[in-house]
Amino acid sequence: MLCEATSTEELYKLVQFFKHISIMSKPVFTTKSTTIHKVEYDEKEKSLTIEFRSGNIYRYYDVQPRLWKVFQLYIECEGSPGSFFNEYIKGQFTSEKIKTVEASGDEE
């Protein structure tokens, strides 16, 4: 049922259905993404930290738990973390670069 959702909108609906699921704060590693290596959510601060394959790390602020749940489901269902990032995170939240690696990538 979960991974049969065909769109992000359907995933949002599933999140509403699974509201009782607790927010996972441990890192989620993306094994199939060519852009994103790891994502981690801090529920207390409502911040999302993303480590890109390039080694650069960004932190995004005021990210609602609902979006984090949808991002997790998207990754679990083998959606493209990079596409989700570009559509729903990049440019949508205040962010800061936590770590810079010399070779620049396509992120921020």
C-alpha angles and dihedrals in degrees: 000000000000099000092039091075107118100200142030088249090060089049089054088054090051090051088057088052092049097044090132091066110106121238110260111223098183118102120272114214118208109214098179101042117104091198110035124052103176140001127195131181127207106205095192094053095030089228129144119208117199125191112199125209087249088066094248114132125204131185121210120201134214092020108162119233089239092063090048091053091050091048090052092049090047091054092044090053091051096251117153109275089197092055092047090049093050094048104039109019114026110089092000099090139041106263143178133199108244098181131016125202119196097241106072122216137194097276121102 
